[in-house]
Amino acid sequence: MTNEELLLNGLALPLMEDFYTIQGEGFHTGKPAYFTRVGGCDVGCSWCDVKESWNADIWPLTSTDEIVKRVVSCPSKAVVVTGGEPLMYNLDYYCDQLKKAGFETYLETSGSHPLSGKWDWICLSPKKYSPPLEAIYEKADEYKVIIQTKGDFDWAEKNAERLRKDCKLYLQPEWSKAEAMMPLIVEYVKEHPRWNISLQSHKYMRIP
């Protein structure tokens, strides 16, 4: 198969990095999981802390079976697939193999590409400049909005109305603006208690 065919069928992925760590954000904060970070992103957030993930061409096209082999010894039996934007790729085969190995599958996505893969948990983190596709809203288990400016609260509320009633709602300060935004987020959540606060706790713990 050509590289294009391998990607199209989900038999290979541009793997930026994979590692075992503690989840640092959102609903599953504090839980151990194996992270698979794929390269490639067409969203391009100015505050992204992994800008090196954007260009898929600089990351090795890695056999999906090889990635699974590296995952299977993970004692937590949970895998987080992130990026970049992981839904740029067909994740059906990867999820199928992880499920066969007894793993739970968690996805972190902006929702800007069609959904593929079988997921136990989907964290939707939408971006204004590349908004989610309509179909992802009913699939999301967790909705995490990055707060960089005061206007982001309105963005968060506007999209929250499209989610399932049982979806977990989080507001997370953009790291470089955390000192300024955190007091606003605290007051907002106190006034709107359906929301929760998410922190990038892995940065405080100084782990990947």
Biotite code that builds the C-alpha atoms (Angstrom):
import biotite.structure as struc

atoms = struc.array([
    struc.Atom([0.000, 0.000, 0.000], chain_id="A", res_id=1, res_name="MET", atom_name="CA", element="C"),
    struc.Atom([1.053, 3.581, -0.536], chain_id="A", res_id=2, res_name="THR", atom_name="CA", element="C"),
    struc.Atom([1.361, 5.923, 2.433], chain_id="A", res_id=3, res_name="ASN", atom_name="CA", element="C"),
    struc.Atom([-1.862, 7.610, 1.338], chain_id="A", res_id=4, res_name="GLU", atom_name="CA", element="C"),
    struc.Atom([-3.682, 4.270, 1.334], chain_id="A", res_id=5, res_name="GLU", atom_name="CA", element="C"),
    struc.Atom([-2.293, 3.355, 4.750], chain_id="A", res_id=6, res_name="LEU", atom_name="CA", element="C"),
    struc.Atom([-3.575, 6.637, 6.181], chain_id="A", res_id=7, res_name="LEU", atom_name="CA", element="C"),
    struc.Atom([-6.925, 6.324, 4.455], chain_id="A", res_id=8, res_name="LEU", atom_name="CA", element="C"),
    struc.Atom([-7.462, 2.875, 5.970], chain_id="A", res_id=9, res_name="ASN", atom_name="CA", element="C"),
    struc.Atom([-6.103, 3.808, 9.390], chain_id="A", res_id=10, res_name="GLY", atom_name="CA", element="C"),
    struc.Atom([-3.269, 1.290, 9.131], chain_id="A", res_id=11, res_name="LEU", atom_name="CA", element="C"),
    struc.Atom([-0.652, 3.940, 9.877], chain_id="A", res_id=12, res_name="ALA", atom_name="CA", element="C"),
    struc.Atom([-0.644, 7.276, 11.706], chain_id="A", res_id=13, res_name="LEU", atom_name="CA", element="C"),
    struc.Atom([1.840, 10.189, 11.833], chain_id="A", res_id=14, res_name="PRO", atom_name="CA", element="C"),
    struc.Atom([2.912, 9.538, 15.424], chain_id="A", res_id=15, res_name="LEU", atom_name="CA", element="C"),
    struc.Atom([4.369, 12.546, 17.219], chain_id="A", res_id=16, res_name="MET", atom_name="CA", element="C"),
    struc.Atom([4.755, 10.880, 20.596], chain_id="A", res_id=17, res_name="GLU", atom_name="CA", element="C"),
    struc.Atom([3.235, 8.269, 22.880], chain_id="A", res_id=18, res_name="ASP", atom_name="CA", element="C"),
    struc.Atom([3.785, 7.887, 26.602], chain_id="A", res_id=19, res_name="PHE", atom_name="CA", element="C"),
    struc.Atom([2.255, 6.701, 29.865], chain_id="A", res_id=20, res_name="TYR", atom_name="CA", element="C"),
    struc.Atom([1.317, 9.482, 32.262], chain_id="A", res_id=21, res_name="THR", atom_name="CA", element="C"),
    struc.Atom([-1.378, 10.994, 34.480], chain_id="A", res_id=22, res_name="ILE", atom_name="CA", element="C"),
    struc.Atom([-4.257, 12.820, 32.830], chain_id="A", res_id=23, res_name="GLN", atom_name="CA", element="C"),
    struc.Atom([-4.025, 16.485, 33.674], chain_id="A", res_id=24, res_name="GLY", atom_name="CA", element="C"),
    struc.Atom([-7.253, 18.100, 32.440], chain_id="A", res_id=25, res_name="GLU", atom_name="CA", element="C"),
    struc.Atom([-11.015, 17.780, 32.570], chain_id="A", res_id=26, res_name="GLY", atom_name="CA", element="C"),
    struc.Atom([-13.192, 15.009, 33.957], chain_id="A", res_id=27, res_name="PHE", atom_name="CA", element="C"),
    struc.Atom([-10.475, 12.338, 34.124], chain_id="A", res_id=28, res_name="HIS", atom_name="CA", element="C"),
    struc.Atom([-7.872, 14.509, 35.860], chain_id="A", res_id=29, res_name="THR", atom_name="CA", element="C"),
    struc.Atom([-5.555, 12.468, 38.055], chain_id="A", res_id=30, res_name="GLY", atom_name="CA", element="C"),
    struc.Atom([-6.150, 9.138, 36.321], chain_id="A", res_id=31, res_name="LYS", atom_name="CA", element="C"),
    struc.Atom([-3.309, 7.214, 34.645], chain_id="A", res_id=32, res_name="PRO", atom_name="CA", element="C"),
    struc.Atom([-3.545, 6.670, 30.889], chain_id="A", res_id=33, res_name="ALA", atom_name="CA", element="C"),
    struc.Atom([-1.425, 5.980, 27.837], chain_id="A", res_id=34, res_name="TYR", atom_name="CA", element="C"),
    struc.Atom([-1.343, 8.970, 25.489], chain_id="A", res_id=35, res_name="PHE", atom_name="CA", element="C"),
    struc.Atom([-1.103, 8.711, 21.711], chain_id="A", res_id=36, res_name="THR", atom_name="CA", element="C"),
    struc.Atom([-0.412, 12.096, 20.118], chain_id="A", res_id=37, res_name="ARG", atom_name="CA", element="C"),
    struc.Atom([-0.758, 12.223, 16.337], chain_id="A", res_id=38, res_name="VAL", atom_name="CA", element="C"),
    struc.Atom([0.803, 14.935, 14.208], chain_id="A", res_id=39, res_name="GLY", atom_name="CA", element="C"),
    struc.Atom([-1.220, 17.214, 11.986], chain_id="A", res_id=40, res_name="GLY", atom_name="CA", element="C"),
    struc.Atom([-3.606, 20.042, 12.803], chain_id="A", res_id=41, res_name="CYS", atom_name="CA", element="C"),
    struc.Atom([-5.468, 22.487, 10.576], chain_id="A", res_id=42, res_name="ASP", atom_name="CA", element="C"),
    struc.Atom([-7.032, 24.442, 13.455], chain_id="A", res_id=43, res_name="VAL", atom_name="CA", element="C"),
    struc.Atom([-3.905, 26.297, 14.593], chain_id="A", res_id=44, res_name="GLY", atom_name="CA", element="C"),
    struc.Atom([-4.744, 27.882, 17.958], chain_id="A", res_id=45, res_name="CYS", atom_name="CA", element="C"),
    struc.Atom([-2.417, 30.803, 18.730], chain_id="A", res_id=46, res_name="SER", atom_name="CA", element="C"),
    struc.Atom([-2.002, 29.578, 22.317], chain_id="A", res_id=47, res_name="TRP", atom_name="CA", element="C"),
    struc.Atom([-1.399, 25.908, 21.454], chain_id="A", res_id=48, res_name="CYS", atom_name="CA", element="C"),
    struc.Atom([1.364, 24.456, 23.636], chain_id="A", res_id=49, res_name="ASP", atom_name="CA", element="C"),
    struc.Atom([2.227, 21.743, 21.092], chain_id="A", res_id=50, res_name="VAL", atom_name="CA", element="C"),
    struc.Atom([2.588, 23.794, 17.895], chain_id="A", res_id=51, res_name="LYS", atom_name="CA", element="C"),
    struc.Atom([5.219, 21.316, 16.780], chain_id="A", res_id=52, res_name="GLU", atom_name="CA", element="C"),
    struc.Atom([2.343, 18.873, 16.246], chain_id="A", res_id=53, res_name="SER", atom_name="CA", element="C"),
    struc.Atom([0.769, 20.941, 13.462], chain_id="A", res_id=54, res_name="TRP", atom_name="CA", element="C"),
    struc.Atom([2.908, 19.718, 10.551], chain_id="A", res_id=55, res_name="ASN", atom_name="CA", element="C"),
    struc.Atom([2.145, 16.029, 10.038], chain_id="A", res_id=56, res_name="ALA", atom_name="CA", element="C"),
    struc.Atom([4.951, 15.664, 7.494], chain_id="A", res_id=57, res_name="ASP", atom_name="CA", element="C"),
    struc.Atom([7.691, 15.925, 10.109], chain_id="A", res_id=58, res_name="ILE", atom_name="CA", element="C"),
    struc.Atom([6.413, 12.972, 12.147], chain_id="A", res_id=59, res_name="TRP", atom_name="CA", element="C"),
    struc.Atom([7.086, 9.389, 11.146], chain_id="A", res_id=60, res_name="PRO", atom_name="CA", element="C"),
    struc.Atom([4.246, 7.481, 9.546], chain_id="A", res_id=61, res_name="LEU", atom_name="CA", element="C"),
    struc.Atom([4.024, 4.627, 12.049], chain_id="A", res_id=62, res_name="THR", atom_name="CA", element="C"),
    struc.Atom([2.235, 1.311, 11.665], chain_id="A", res_id=63, res_name="SER", atom_name="CA", element="C"),
    struc.Atom([-0.923, 1.275, 13.767], chain_id="A", res_id=64, res_name="THR", atom_name="CA", element="C"),
    struc.Atom([-0.123, -2.305, 14.791], chain_id="A", res_id=65, res_name="ASP", atom_name="CA", element="C"),
    struc.Atom([3.263, -1.102, 16.051], chain_id="A", res_id=66, res_name="GLU", atom_name="CA", element="C"),
    struc.Atom([1.575, 1.612, 18.129], chain_id="A", res_id=67, res_name="ILE", atom_name="CA", element="C"),
    struc.Atom([-0.781, -0.973, 19.627], chain_id="A", res_id=68, res_name="VAL", atom_name="CA", element="C"),
    struc.Atom([2.191, -3.172, 20.558], chain_id="A", res_id=69, res_name="LYS", atom_name="CA", element="C"),
    struc.Atom([3.632, -0.264, 22.539], chain_id="A", res_id=70, res_name="ARG", atom_name="CA", element="C"),
    struc.Atom([0.317, 0.321, 24.302], chain_id="A", res_id=71, res_name="VAL", atom_name="CA", element="C"),
    struc.Atom([-0.598, -3.191, 25.429], chain_id="A", res_id=72, res_name="VAL", atom_name="CA", element="C"),
    struc.Atom([1.725, -3.349, 28.427], chain_id="A", res_id=73, res_name="SER", atom_name="CA", element="C"),
    struc.Atom([0.138, -0.228, 29.959], chain_id="A", res_id=74, res_name="CYS", atom_name="CA", element="C"),
    struc.Atom([-1.335, -1.230, 33.348], chain_id="A", res_id=75, res_name="PRO", atom_name="CA", element="C"),
    struc.Atom([-4.103, 1.397, 33.348], chain_id="A", res_id=76, res_name="SER", atom_name="CA", element="C"),
    struc.Atom([-5.909, -0.074, 30.302], chain_id="A", res_id=77, res_name="LYS", atom_name="CA", element="C"),
    struc.Atom([-6.916, 3.408, 29.143], chain_id="A", res_id=78, res_name="ALA", atom_name="CA", element="C"),
    struc.Atom([-5.698, 5.236, 26.036], chain_id="A", res_id=79, res_name="VAL", atom_name="CA", element="C"),
    struc.Atom([-6.119, 8.946, 25.263], chain_id="A", res_id=80, res_name="VAL", atom_name="CA", element="C"),
    struc.Atom([-5.849, 9.852, 21.576], chain_id="A", res_id=81, res_name="VAL", atom_name="CA", element="C"),
    struc.Atom([-4.955, 13.495, 21.052], chain_id="A", res_id=82, res_name="THR", atom_name="CA", element="C"),
    struc.Atom([-2.984, 15.748, 18.739], chain_id="A", res_id=83, res_name="GLY", atom_name="CA", element="C"),
    struc.Atom([-2.781, 17.870, 16.788], chain_id="A", res_id=84, res_name="GLY", atom_name="CA", element="C"),
    struc.Atom([-6.264, 17.102, 15.598], chain_id="A", res_id=85, res_name="GLU", atom_name="CA", element="C"),
    struc.Atom([-6.658, 13.317, 15.685], chain_id="A", res_id=86, res_name="PRO", atom_name="CA", element="C"),
    struc.Atom([-9.884, 13.225, 13.650], chain_id="A", res_id=87, res_name="LEU", atom_name="CA", element="C"),
    struc.Atom([-7.942, 14.272, 10.581], chain_id="A", res_id=88, res_name="MET", atom_name="CA", element="C"),
    struc.Atom([-7.301, 10.511, 10.348], chain_id="A", res_id=89, res_name="TYR", atom_name="CA", element="C"),
    struc.Atom([-9.317, 7.302, 10.201], chain_id="A", res_id=90, res_name="ASN", atom_name="CA", element="C"),
    struc.Atom([-9.173, 5.937, 13.756], chain_id="A", res_id=91, res_name="LEU", atom_name="CA", element="C"),
    struc.Atom([-11.494, 2.954, 13.258], chain_id="A", res_id=92, res_name="ASP", atom_name="CA", element="C"),
    struc.Atom([-8.757, 0.346, 13.025], chain_id="A", res_id=93, res_name="TYR", atom_name="CA", element="C"),
    struc.Atom([-6.754, 1.746, 15.950], chain_id="A", res_id=94, res_name="TYR", atom_name="CA", element="C"),
    struc.Atom([-9.787, 1.737, 18.234], chain_id="A", res_id=95, res_name="CYS", atom_name="CA", element="C"),
    struc.Atom([-10.778, -1.764, 17.122], chain_id="A", res_id=96, res_name="ASP", atom_name="CA", element="C"),
    struc.Atom([-7.345, -3.099, 18.041], chain_id="A", res_id=97, res_name="GLN", atom_name="CA", element="C"),
    struc.Atom([-7.336, -1.286, 21.377], chain_id="A", res_id=98, res_name="LEU", atom_name="CA", element="C"),
    struc.Atom([-10.762, -2.692, 22.202], chain_id="A", res_id=99, res_name="LYS", atom_name="CA", element="C"),
    struc.Atom([-9.568, -6.210, 21.371], chain_id="A", res_id=100, res_name="LYS", atom_name="CA", element="C"),
    struc.Atom([-6.708, -5.649, 23.818], chain_id="A", res_id=101, res_name="ALA", atom_name="CA", element="C"),
    struc.Atom([-9.168, -4.659, 26.569], chain_id="A", res_id=102, res_name="GLY", atom_name="CA", element="C"),
    struc.Atom([-8.550, -0.905, 26.625], chain_id="A", res_id=103, res_name="PHE", atom_name="CA", element="C"),
    struc.Atom([-10.928, 1.985, 27.171], chain_id="A", res_id=104, res_name="GLU", atom_name="CA", element="C"),
    struc.Atom([-10.572, 4.661, 24.498], chain_id="A", res_id=105, res_name="THR", atom_name="CA", element="C"),
    struc.Atom([-10.689, 8.398, 25.167], chain_id="A", res_id=106, res_name="TYR", atom_name="CA", element="C"),
    struc.Atom([-10.630, 11.077, 22.457], chain_id="A", res_id=107, res_name="LEU", atom_name="CA", element="C"),
    struc.Atom([-9.651, 14.742, 22.680], chain_id="A", res_id=108, res_name="GLU", atom_name="CA", element="C"),
    struc.Atom([-10.814, 16.723, 19.648], chain_id="A", res_id=109, res_name="THR", atom_name="CA", element="C"),
    struc.Atom([-11.924, 20.100, 18.350], chain_id="A", res_id=110, res_name="SER", atom_name="CA", element="C"),
    struc.Atom([-14.677, 18.261, 16.481], chain_id="A", res_id=111, res_name="GLY", atom_name="CA", element="C"),
    struc.Atom([-13.811, 19.955, 13.197], chain_id="A", res_id=112, res_name="SER", atom_name="CA", element="C"),
    struc.Atom([-13.529, 16.659, 11.257], chain_id="A", res_id=113, res_name="HIS", atom_name="CA", element="C"),
    struc.Atom([-15.914, 13.687, 10.904], chain_id="A", res_id=114, res_name="PRO", atom_name="CA", element="C"),
    struc.Atom([-15.871, 11.263, 13.807], chain_id="A", res_id=115, res_name="LEU", atom_name="CA", element="C"),
    struc.Atom([-14.161, 7.896, 13.390], chain_id="A", res_id=116, res_name="SER", atom_name="CA", element="C"),
    struc.Atom([-13.297, 5.233, 15.960], chain_id="A", res_id=117, res_name="GLY", atom_name="CA", element="C"),
    struc.Atom([-15.187, 3.702, 18.877], chain_id="A", res_id=118, res_name="LYS", atom_name="CA", element="C"),
    struc.Atom([-14.896, 5.781, 22.025], chain_id="A", res_id=119, res_name="TRP", atom_name="CA", element="C"),
    struc.Atom([-15.715, 5.320, 25.689], chain_id="A", res_id=120, res_name="ASP", atom_name="CA", element="C"),
    struc.Atom([-15.246, 9.047, 26.268], chain_id="A", res_id=121, res_name="TRP", atom_name="CA", element="C"),
    struc.Atom([-15.137, 12.027, 23.925], chain_id="A", res_id=122, res_name="ILE", atom_name="CA", element="C"),
    struc.Atom([-13.806, 15.368, 25.124], chain_id="A", res_id=123, res_name="CYS", atom_name="CA", element="C"),
    struc.Atom([-14.909, 18.115, 22.747], chain_id="A", res_id=124, res_name="LEU", atom_name="CA", element="C"),
    struc.Atom([-12.826, 21.275, 22.946], chain_id="A", res_id=125, res_name="SER", atom_name="CA", element="C"),
    struc.Atom([-14.201, 23.589, 20.240], chain_id="A", res_id=126, res_name="PRO", atom_name="CA", element="C"),
    struc.Atom([-12.310, 26.443, 18.583], chain_id="A", res_id=127, res_name="LYS", atom_name="CA", element="C"),
    struc.Atom([-13.941, 29.602, 17.189], chain_id="A", res_id=128, res_name="LYS", atom_name="CA", element="C"),
    struc.Atom([-11.935, 29.679, 13.961], chain_id="A", res_id=129, res_name="TYR", atom_name="CA", element="C"),
    struc.Atom([-12.694, 26.055, 13.043], chain_id="A", res_id=130, res_name="SER", atom_name="CA", element="C"),
    struc.Atom([-15.998, 25.209, 14.755], chain_id="A", res_id=131, res_name="PRO", atom_name="CA", element="C"),
    struc.Atom([-17.176, 21.647, 15.379], chain_id="A", res_id=132, res_name="PRO", atom_name="CA", element="C"),
    struc.Atom([-19.287, 19.703, 12.936], chain_id="A", res_id=133, res_name="LEU", atom_name="CA", element="C"),
    struc.Atom([-22.898, 19.444, 14.082], chain_id="A", res_id=134, res_name="GLU", atom_name="CA", element="C"),
    struc.Atom([-22.818, 15.657, 14.540], chain_id="A", res_id=135, res_name="ALA", atom_name="CA", element="C"),
    struc.Atom([-20.157, 15.748, 17.288], chain_id="A", res_id=136, res_name="ILE", atom_name="CA", element="C"),
    struc.Atom([-22.316, 17.637, 19.790], chain_id="A", res_id=137, res_name="TYR", atom_name="CA", element="C"),
    struc.Atom([-24.563, 14.647, 20.518], chain_id="A", res_id=138, res_name="GLU", atom_name="CA", element="C"),
    struc.Atom([-21.517, 12.390, 20.921], chain_id="A", res_id=139, res_name="LYS", atom_name="CA", element="C"),
    struc.Atom([-19.540, 14.502, 23.385], chain_id="A", res_id=140, res_name="ALA", atom_name="CA", element="C"),
    struc.Atom([-19.264, 13.302, 26.987], chain_id="A", res_id=141, res_name="ASP", atom_name="CA", element="C"),
    struc.Atom([-17.215, 16.299, 28.044], chain_id="A", res_id=142, res_name="GLU", atom_name="CA", element="C"),
    struc.Atom([-17.135, 19.859, 26.729], chain_id="A", res_id=143, res_name="TYR", atom_name="CA", element="C"),
    struc.Atom([-14.009, 21.845, 27.570], chain_id="A", res_id=144, res_name="LYS", atom_name="CA", element="C"),
    struc.Atom([-13.671, 25.471, 26.504], chain_id="A", res_id=145, res_name="VAL", atom_name="CA", element="C"),
    struc.Atom([-10.383, 27.331, 26.768], chain_id="A", res_id=146, res_name="ILE", atom_name="CA", element="C"),
    struc.Atom([-10.894, 30.822, 28.194], chain_id="A", res_id=147, res_name="ILE", atom_name="CA", element="C"),
    struc.Atom([-8.441, 33.372, 26.806], chain_id="A", res_id=148, res_name="GLN", atom_name="CA", element="C"),
    struc.Atom([-10.658, 36.481, 26.792], chain_id="A", res_id=149, res_name="THR", atom_name="CA", element="C"),
    struc.Atom([-13.956, 37.552, 28.356], chain_id="A", res_id=150, res_name="LYS", atom_name="CA", element="C"),
    struc.Atom([-15.694, 36.914, 25.036], chain_id="A", res_id=151, res_name="GLY", atom_name="CA", element="C"),
    struc.Atom([-14.946, 33.206, 25.336], chain_id="A", res_id=152, res_name="ASP", atom_name="CA", element="C"),
    struc.Atom([-17.657, 32.823, 27.979], chain_id="A", res_id=153, res_name="PHE", atom_name="CA", element="C"),
    struc.Atom([-20.311, 33.717, 25.392], chain_id="A", res_id=154, res_name="ASP", atom_name="CA", element="C"),
    struc.Atom([-18.752, 31.246, 22.941], chain_id="A", res_id=155, res_name="TRP", atom_name="CA", element="C"),
    struc.Atom([-18.879, 28.545, 25.601], chain_id="A", res_id=156, res_name="ALA", atom_name="CA", element="C"),
    struc.Atom([-22.543, 29.148, 26.386], chain_id="A", res_id=157, res_name="GLU", atom_name="CA", element="C"),
    struc.Atom([-23.607, 29.386, 22.742], chain_id="A", res_id=158, res_name="LYS", atom_name="CA", element="C"),
    struc.Atom([-22.296, 25.918, 21.953], chain_id="A", res_id=159, res_name="ASN", atom_name="CA", element="C"),
    struc.Atom([-23.285, 24.313, 25.247], chain_id="A", res_id=160, res_name="ALA", atom_name="CA", element="C"),
    struc.Atom([-26.940, 24.496, 24.221], chain_id="A", res_id=161, res_name="GLU", atom_name="CA", element="C"),
    struc.Atom([-26.270, 21.921, 21.476], chain_id="A", res_id=162, res_name="ARG", atom_name="CA", element="C"),
    struc.Atom([-24.867, 19.268, 23.820], chain_id="A", res_id=163, res_name="LEU", atom_name="CA", element="C"),
    struc.Atom([-26.543, 16.325, 25.533], chain_id="A", res_id=164, res_name="ARG", atom_name="CA", element="C"),
    struc.Atom([-27.992, 17.179, 28.917], chain_id="A", res_id=165, res_name="LYS", atom_name="CA", element="C"),
    struc.Atom([-25.585, 14.818, 30.683], chain_id="A", res_id=166, res_name="ASP", atom_name="CA", element="C"),
    struc.Atom([-22.435, 16.234, 29.043], chain_id="A", res_id=167, res_name="CYS", atom_name="CA", element="C"),
    struc.Atom([-19.878, 17.501, 31.577], chain_id="A", res_id=168, res_name="LYS", atom_name="CA", element="C"),
    struc.Atom([-19.077, 21.202, 31.123], chain_id="A", res_id=169, res_name="LEU", atom_name="CA", element="C"),
    struc.Atom([-15.633, 22.695, 31.825], chain_id="A", res_id=170, res_name="TYR", atom_name="CA", element="C"),
    struc.Atom([-13.989, 26.087, 31.559], chain_id="A", res_id=171, res_name="LEU", atom_name="CA", element="C"),
    struc.Atom([-10.196, 26.068, 31.473], chain_id="A", res_id=172, res_name="GLN", atom_name="CA", element="C"),
    struc.Atom([-7.927, 29.131, 31.553], chain_id="A", res_id=173, res_name="PRO", atom_name="CA", element="C"),
    struc.Atom([-5.464, 29.513, 28.711], chain_id="A", res_id=174, res_name="GLU", atom_name="CA", element="C"),
    struc.Atom([-2.128, 28.873, 30.409], chain_id="A", res_id=175, res_name="TRP", atom_name="CA", element="C"),
    struc.Atom([-0.425, 32.182, 29.598], chain_id="A", res_id=176, res_name="SER", atom_name="CA", element="C"),
    struc.Atom([-3.545, 34.124, 30.673], chain_id="A", res_id=177, res_name="LYS", atom_name="CA", element="C"),
    struc.Atom([-4.384, 32.025, 33.719], chain_id="A", res_id=178, res_name="ALA", atom_name="CA", element="C"),
    struc.Atom([-3.555, 34.696, 36.294], chain_id="A", res_id=179, res_name="GLU", atom_name="CA", element="C"),
    struc.Atom([-5.912, 37.189, 34.653], chain_id="A", res_id=180, res_name="ALA", atom_name="CA", element="C"),
    struc.Atom([-8.666, 34.774, 33.651], chain_id="A", res_id=181, res_name="MET", atom_name="CA", element="C"),
    struc.Atom([-8.898, 32.547, 36.728], chain_id="A", res_id=182, res_name="MET", atom_name="CA", element="C"),
    struc.Atom([-10.734, 35.086, 38.933], chain_id="A", res_id=183, res_name="PRO", atom_name="CA", element="C"),
    struc.Atom([-13.267, 35.615, 36.137], chain_id="A", res_id=184, res_name="LEU", atom_name="CA", element="C"),
    struc.Atom([-13.740, 31.873, 35.673], chain_id="A", res_id=185, res_name="ILE", atom_name="CA", element="C"),
    struc.Atom([-14.214, 31.338, 39.411], chain_id="A", res_id=186, res_name="VAL", atom_name="CA", element="C"),
    struc.Atom([-16.935, 33.976, 39.581], chain_id="A", res_id=187, res_name="GLU", atom_name="CA", element="C"),
    struc.Atom([-18.577, 32.703, 36.414], chain_id="A", res_id=188, res_name="TYR", atom_name="CA", element="C"),
    struc.Atom([-18.771, 29.127, 37.682], chain_id="A", res_id=189, res_name="VAL", atom_name="CA", element="C"),
    struc.Atom([-20.165, 30.318, 41.025], chain_id="A", res_id=190, res_name="LYS", atom_name="CA", element="C"),
    struc.Atom([-22.919, 32.134, 39.134], chain_id="A", res_id=191, res_name="GLU", atom_name="CA", element="C"),
    struc.Atom([-23.448, 29.333, 36.591], chain_id="A", res_id=192, res_name="HIS", atom_name="CA", element="C"),
    struc.Atom([-23.040, 26.121, 38.628], chain_id="A", res_id=193, res_name="PRO", atom_name="CA", element="C"),
    struc.Atom([-23.615, 23.726, 35.753], chain_id="A", res_id=194, res_name="ARG", atom_name="CA", element="C"),
    struc.Atom([-20.032, 24.554, 34.758], chain_id="A", res_id=195, res_name="TRP", atom_name="CA", element="C"),
    struc.Atom([-16.857, 23.169, 36.341], chain_id="A", res_id=196, res_name="ASN", atom_name="CA", element="C"),
    struc.Atom([-13.281, 24.424, 36.310], chain_id="A", res_id=197, res_name="ILE", atom_name="CA", element="C"),
    struc.Atom([-10.546, 22.476, 34.559], chain_id="A", res_id=198, res_name="SER", atom_name="CA", element="C"),
    struc.Atom([-6.862, 23.145, 35.189], chain_id="A", res_id=199, res_name="LEU", atom_name="CA", element="C"),
    struc.Atom([-3.764, 21.947, 33.367], chain_id="A", res_id=200, res_name="GLN", atom_name="CA", element="C"),
    struc.Atom([-2.712, 20.121, 36.510], chain_id="A", res_id=201, res_name="SER", atom_name="CA", element="C"),
    struc.Atom([0.031, 18.179, 34.718], chain_id="A", res_id=202, res_name="HIS", atom_name="CA", element="C"),
    struc.Atom([1.916, 21.463, 34.332], chain_id="A", res_id=203, res_name="LYS", atom_name="CA", element="C"),
    struc.Atom([1.726, 22.061, 38.068], chain_id="A", res_id=204, res_name="TYR", atom_name="CA", element="C"),
    struc.Atom([2.873, 18.475, 38.637], chain_id="A", res_id=205, res_name="MET", atom_name="CA", element="C"),
    struc.Atom([5.646, 18.953, 36.038], chain_id="A", res_id=206, res_name="ARG", atom_name="CA", element="C"),
    struc.Atom([4.802, 15.795, 34.126], chain_id="A", res_id=207, res_name="ILE", atom_name="CA", element="C"),
    struc.Atom([4.153, 15.333, 30.360], chain_id="A", res_id=208, res_name="PRO", atom_name="CA", element="C"),
])
